């Protein structure tokens, strides 16, 4: 498969971004290739396109499958296994959030609960216990919020995200769309009134 310079840059950046998030660079690059291709690809074509070893592709595909980000697809007339990913960016975002929540947030909440129920909790003092409790409350709130967001259809989720950005601007006193600020003033009127 021939890649344009734009596709190459996208794949390289996706790999770098993945590495920053704790994902193997090749795993992230393969995911980016599958996303851009938009059709399932056989492992040998993935290896040739990215210039990586076939064994590396196999291991990376298994990791993507474990994250529910790649699936095995059979193509009629071709005995090779093909692999594809969703091309719906919202579906991918939901999958990543769901997987991270299950793998990282929920286990941490469980550990924090266990620590808070331990008889030795107060050995380190009330302040440290309070910090652990604070973290548990925050993570439980984050978990509950993400669960609600995962239930929303794409149109509603996009509207909620846009609304959240506008609310942040409003809280900061910045003009929001029509120029209104937190004080209800229009942006132009406010600047004309002076500091």
Beta strands, then each sheet from edge to edge (+ up, - down):
strand 1: 41-42
strand 2: 71-75
strand 3: 78-84
sheet 1: 1+ 3- 2+
end
